[in-house]
């Protein structure tokens, strides 16, 4: 059963989510704390995969960095979750790549 500290930690370290504490607690119970963080950051990475860099009128916005950072955090927490997992238990995540235009 997820503790109040774990739920608050998930809200502090993870992306902003609309799920209630019950859904987040179930995610922690299923995947562990770092696994839940990896899942939330992977979800954010998939939500931001369509963002591209924009350059116009002498200014630029590096929108693809949002996706890059979310992917990096998902990988980091996935590695931490894998290190905590008992031997023989594996988890997988979808892989994405930046859009080239």
Secondary structure, DSSP 8 states (H G I E B T S, - for coil): ---HHHHHHHHHHS------HHHHHHHHHHH-HHHHHHHHHHHHHHHTTT---EEETTEEE-THHHHHHHHHHHHHHHHHHHHHS-TT-------------
